[in-house]
């Protein structure tokens, strides 16, 4: 064999030394990072404010839940605005489920977005793509060369450094700390991992159980003042260099504590939409109970709802939207233990409620 096909290439000692030096400088292995400017431009193009939210789409996203009409009327404009939402009310009435339902809405009707594996700024690499958060839809691992090339052409200058994903839904609760909102630097590998709010760009960032974090609510809220106002966030490299990144997400604060004890008026002003989710009405509770029976394959009996209101809810105990599900799970457990048919009998209801409702 003669010609270039017969050539064999080897690194020189100088080449090996330079490769080692480059590897020591940064041990990131993966697709080449995109520039910070490219990431900013793309984030603005696929901002959450560009999604379409109609009454039909909203009902479709919450089709698995019983949602009052007035609540949908409040959620719709909030999503259309793309601004922050503060959901509050007593526990057990679906605040978390509502927030996650908005994520379902964006996944079904908000279109897909593009997320880079990593970005580069100030000679530093920051990884953004997270397979636990970003659910890919491009099937890039199985694309042939020709298909991959076609996919890139359909999205202008996009290439294999980007992944097409569903709009992300990031949920964090009592474990949230201020450190989780900053760059995480790997001193061994010399590259950074993006914080949660950056991974949530283009999607939903839910701070659940707000007020129950280790960090004080005031410190946590102060961290969000600028991003909520300007829709940009500032991150700091290990060198002390700061740079700005887009803050393009639907951020939701959810709490069962009194908002007046958590936030001041200045912060509430920056949260555009305040939505209270209170206890369900009797009709609403009945619908939830019937839905829960269907989900757990238990014949529905309106007498069970009557029993609960006669013995508990009409006597001062506030109903919760989660009560039917939780109560039926206890009833099922009793029946499984006794190897008997599951039914909403008066005897089983009495025993289940004794276990479920705590006398304080």
Buried (B, 14 or more C-beta within 10 A) or exposed (E): EEEEEEEEEEEEEEEEEEEEEEEEEBEBEEBEBBEBEBBBEBBEEBBBEBBEBEEEBBBEBBEEBBBBEEBBEBBBEBBBBBBBBBBBBBEBBBBBBBBBBBBBBBBEBBBBBBBBBBBBBEEBBBBBBBEEBBBBEBEBEEBEEEEBEEBBEEEEEBBBBBBBBBBBBBBBBEEBBBEBBBBEBEEEBBBBBBBBBBBBBBBBBBBBBBBBBEBEBEEBBEBBEBBBEEBEBEBEBEEEEEBEBBBBBBBBBBBBBEBEEBBEEEBBEBBBBBBBBEBBEBEBBBBBBBBBBEEBEBEBBEEBBEBBBEBBBEEEBEBBBBBBBBBBEBBBEBBEEEEEEBBBBEEBBEBBBEEBBEEE
